[in-house]
Amino acid sequence: MQVAVYGDTLCAQVTATALAQTGHQVAWYVFGIEEHEQLNQEQPLFNEQGLDRLYVEQISAGRLVPLLRGQSAVDISPSEVVFLALSPGSETLAEDILAVDVKPGACRLVVNQTVGPVGVAERLRQYLLSAGYDAALVALPDLIQEGNAFLTFTRPESILLGCYEREGEALMRELLRPFNRRKDVLQVMSLREAEFAKLAISGILATRISFMNDMAALSESLDVDIDAVRVAMGADSRIGEAYLYPGCGFGGPGLSSNVLALLDAQQQKAAEPGLLEQVLHTNERQKEVLFRKFWQYCNGCVKGKRVAIWGASFKPGTARVENAPALKIIEALWAQGVDVAVHDPKALPDLKRWAEKQNRKLLLCDTPYEATLGADALMLVTEWKPYWSPDWQRLKQEMRTGLILDGRNIYDPAFVKAQGLEYRGIGRS
């Protein structure tokens, strides 16, 4: 099919690449000149787990063509299917695309992947109907997991499809057929149900994380290792193991914005504050937990000290630092006159831009051990695999004070202490 994908999001890149890989002719429209030039140089907007290589392969094969919106392309046929994979809050832009770019008669299906308030897809559908379009509109909420985006799109555990027209469902089943072969994971529902289900999924995941962080704080006062409690909880089939790991908070553009959208809807409809408000409050408080542990260890005398941070991205596998716990930790350290050195396998360029906007000095290091040289503490914030098995004796020799603040509980406290280092974790010591 002739497919058009609109958006400069990770969802847009994954959708365009995956559909091109399965044989469709895909035109990917972005909105910025810099983004378009980057794509034309065969440099994808997002680099993670082979997605960059697959993007280049589809460009070379001629199945994927990056375009600047508004750019004339005489060799591009009118699109049968249009995907809207825009940033949250882009409802006006979506309507403009439908009004200007979608060709009546040629377009058979519009797919809204943009996550936003419940009801957006219905409004877009009504717009198409009032404008006389005969294209069906479906909601396909973005369920990809950043850091593992391509795999979660092409081998999904579930697919939420909101639609009313049978033709729309049939076309979507055909488009998704290569990714829905092992078992049928397509869950068909109304437009509003699909949008709400996406937000509710984010809400329950965030709630589990914040609950475990609350339990971790309590376990420290009770002299209980939260890891033993986590394993016991996960063994109960009513609970399961997923998202039970305490840590220094969640971040990123996806989960945080989805929970905020759900909270906004709840505040509009409910008179009393709900659970989600406390979930977000707990998460913001948790982002500073490593700083508080460092402060307590130093009895408040932290000015002039140096802290090394391993991991700045909001999760492993991504280069982005939006809403990342590392940002709040760095701001807290700066406020107390602490020098900060950071290493991250991918996120240093994004972190550099953020620090420049803050007009603050931040030492960005090419290697993990460059960051820890002369440090009074090492904060493990993002659990990239290269950090899991460090050279403990090198850390002991090169750090000024061998304090390990494990924000993801990836290390064995007893083993670290046996190496002659101090250890502090989340809900364990």
N, C-alpha and C positions, 0 to 999 in steps of 0.2 A: 504494500500500500504506500501511497504518498502521505507522509506524516510530517507535521510541523510541531516542534517543541519550542515553547516560549519560556524564557527564564534564565537567570544567571545563577541559579541555585545548584547545590549538589544533586538534588532530585532531578533537575533538568538534564544535567550532564549524564547521570546514570540512565535515565529513561532514553535519551537520544542515543547513547552508546549501545544499550542493550537491544533496542529495536533495530538499529542498523545492523548489529551483529547477527540478528535472525533474518535478515534479508530485505527489510523495508528500506525505502528511500526516505531519508530523514533530513529535513532542514531544521537546524537549530538556531533560533533567533535570540540574540542577546541585545541589551539596551545601551551598553557603554562602548565607546570607541576603543578604549584600552583593552577591555575584555575581548572584543572582536579581533583586534590585532594579535592578542595573545593566542587565541584559538587558531587564527590563520597561520601562525608560526608553529602549529602542531604542539602547542603547550596548553594542556587542559587547565581549566580554572581550579580544579581540585585534584590533588595527587594522593592516591591511597590504594594500596593493595592491588596493584596491577591495572587499575582503572585508567591510568595515563597511557599505558601500553595499548590497551584495547581501544582507546579513543584514537590513537595514531593509526592503528590498523584499519579502523573504519574510514578515516579520512583518506588514507592511501587507497582503499578499495573503491572510493567514490560513493559509498552509500551514505555518508554523513557529510553534510555541507554546513559549516558555520556561517551565519549571516548576521549582519547588523539590521535590527528592525527598521524597516523603511527603505532598506537597500533594494534596488531593483535587481532582479535575477531572472532574465528571460528564459534561462534553461531549467528553471524550477517549475514543475507542474503545480497547479492548484492542489491544495492538500485535501485529502479525503478525511483525515483525522487530525485534530488540533489538540495538543496537550498544553494546559496552562500549569506550569510548575514555577509559580512566582513566589516571591518572599511574602511572609505574612503581612496582612494589611494592604494588599494590592488589589482590592475589589474594583476600584475605579479603573486601574490599568487593565484589568481583565475585561471589563465592559468595553474599553476603548479598542482592545485587540479584536474583540468580537465584531465591533462596529466597522473597523477599518480594514482588518486583515483577512477575516474569514469570508470566503466567496460563496454566496448563496448558490445552491444547486450543486456545487462541487463538494462541499464539506458535508459528510454524513454523520460525523460524531465529534463532539467537544468533550474533552476529559479534563475535569478540574482536579488537579493534584494539590493545589495550594491549601495549606492548613490555615484556617481562620475561624471566625465565629460561626456557630451553627446557623444555617439558613442562607449562607452565601451561594451555595450551589443552586438552591431554589430560585434565588433572585436572578442568577445568570440564566437559568432555564426560562424563567418568565420573560427575560429580555429577548432571548432568541424567538420565543413564541410571538411576542408583540411585534418584533421586527419582521415577521413572516418567514423566518428560517425553518426549514424542515429537518435540520440536523438534530439528532438526539443529544442530550447532555447527561453525563454520568459523573459521579464523584468517585475518585480513586485516591483516598487520603494517603499521603506519603508516610509509609511505614518503614523506610530504610533506616538502618542504624549506622550513623557516621562512624568511620573507622573500619567498617565492613560493609560498605554501602552496596557495592555491586553484587555481592553474594546474597545479601538479604533481599535484593530486588529480583534476582534470577532464580533463587531457591528459597522462596518465602515460606514461612510457617503458616501465614494466613494472608489473605487479600480481602480488604473491605471494598465492596463495590456497591455504591448507591445509585439506583436508577429506577425509572418508571417505564420507559419504552422497551419493549422486547427486542427491537432492532439494536438498541444501544447495548443491551446485555450480550446479544449474539456477537456483535462486532468486538466487544471487549474480550469475550471468551476466545475469539480468534486471535486477537493481538497478544493475549496473555498465554495462549496455548503452549508455547515453548517453555514457559516458566511454571506450568501447572500440570505436569505430566505424571509425577510419581503418585500423587493423590490429589483429589480436587480440594484445593484450599480456598476456593472462592466463596465468600460469604456475601450473598446478595440481600440487600435491604433498601430502605428508602434513602433519599439523599441526606435528610437530616440525621437519620440513624447512623449512617456511615461517618458523617462529620463528628457527631457526638461520641461515637465509639472510639474514634482516634484520640480525642481529647481525654476520654475516660481512661484509656489505656495508659496515657502519659501520667494521668493523675494517680493511678494506683501504683505505678512504678515509683513515682516520686514519694508517695506516702510510705511505701516499704523502706525506702532508703532513709527517710527522715525518722521513721520509727526505730530502725536499727541504730541510728546515731543517738537517739534518746536513750535507748537501752545501753549503749556503750558508755554514755556519760554516767548512768546509774551504776553500771557494773564496776566502774573504777572506785566509787565510794563504798561498794560492798565487797571489794577485794575479790572480784570474780573476773575470769578471763572471758570476754565476750565471744571469742572464737569457739570455745567449747559450747556456749549457749547457741551460737549460730548453727553449728552442726546439728545440735539436738532439735532445733526448730525446723531446719530443712528436712530432717528425716520424717517429719510428720507430713503425710500425704495431703492433708488439708492445707498445708502452707507451702511446701516445696522449697527448693534451694535458691531460686533465682532472686536477685536483687536483695539479698540479705546481708551484704557486706557493708559494715560500717566504714566510714572514711571521713575525708575532710570536705564533704559536700559535692553536689553535682552542679554542672554548669552547661555551657553550650547554647547555641541559638535555638535548638529544637525543643528539648524537654522543658526548659525554663519557660519559653514563650507559650508552649501548649498548656502548661499548668496555669499560667497567667490568664490565657484565654478562657480556660475552664472556670477559673476563679471569678473573672469578670462576669461571666454568664450567671454564676451562682449568686453574686452580689446583686445583680439586677433582679433576680427572681426571689431571693430569700431575704427576709428581714434580719435574721440572726447570722453572725459570722459562722462559717463552716470550717470543717477540718482542714481544707486546703490552705486557708490563710495561715494556720499554725504550721503546716508542712513547709511553706515557703519561709516563714520566720525561722524555723528550726534549721533549714538549709543555709540561710544567710549567716546565722550564728555559727554553724559548723565550719564555714569556710575560714574562720579565724582560730579554730581549735589548736592548730600547730603553733601559731603565734603565742597563744595563751600558755601552752606548755613550755615554750621557750622562755617566756617572761617569768613563769613560776620557777623554772630551773635556775635562772639567773637572779632570782629574788628582785626582779624589776630593774636590775642594773644592766641594761642592754645597749645603751648608747655607745657607739664606736665599735661594736662587735660586728662580725661578718657571718652571714648565713649563706649557705649554698642551697639552692633549690634544684632538685632533679625532677623535671617534667613540668611544663607550663601549659600545654594544651589541655583542653577540658576533658579529654579522654585519650587513651592510646589509639594510634592509627590515624589521627587527624592533625593538621597543622594549625588549627584555629584555636584562638584563646578567648573567644567571646564568652563572657560570664564565667570564665574559668576560676576555680578556687585560688589558683596561683596569683591572680591579679589582686584579690582582696588581701592575701597574705603579704604580698610585696608592699601594698599601700600601708598596711599596719606596721611593717618593718621600717619603711621610710619615715613614717610619722614619729618613730622613736629613735631616729638617727642611726639605724643599722645599715651597714653596707650589704648589698645583695648581689650574688653571682648566680647565674642561671644557666643550666644546660637543658636542652630538649632536642631530640633527634630531628624534628621537623618544624617546630613552632617558633624558632628564634626570629625569623623575618617578621611574622605577625606581632610577636612580642616587642620587637624593636619599634615598630610603628606605634604601638600603644604607649610605650615609654616616652617616645618623642612627643606625643600629644600631651603627656603629663609634665613634660619639660623636666624630667628627673634622670639622674644618672643610674644606669643599670648595666652591670658587667655581664655580657653575653659570651659564653664560653664554648669553644669548639669541642671540648671533651668533658666528660663528667668529672674527671679528676682535676682538671684545671679549675673547675668551680669550687671544689672542696679544699684546695690548697690554702692552708692557713685559716680555715673556717672554724668558727666556734660551734656550729651546728650544721647538720645536713638534714634538710626537710625533703622527704620523698613525697611528692604531690601527685604525680601521674605515673602509673605503674607500667611504663614501657618495659618490654622484655629485657633490654640490655641492662636495666637496673636491678634485676632480680638476684644476680649473683656477683656482687662487687668484690673487689680485692680488699678484704677487711683489714689486713695488716697494713696495706698502703694507706688506707683511710686513717688508721690509728697513728701512723707515723707522720702523715702530712697535715692532718687537721690540728688546729690549735687546741680544741677541746673535742673529744670524741663523742659528741652527743648525736644520736641518730633518732630523728623524729619521723616515724613511719606513718604517713598519712593514709596508707591503704592496707596496712597490716599484712604486708607480703613477706616480712622477715620473721625468723624464729627468734623470739626474745632471748631464750636461753642460749642459743648459739651466738648471737651478737654479743651478749654479755661475756661469754666465754672467750671472746676475742679481745677482751679488755676495753670494750666500748660501753657507753651508756645508751640505754634503749628506752624510748617512750612510744607507745602505739596508741591506737584508738580503742579504748575499753580494755586495754591490757598494759602490762608493764614488765 
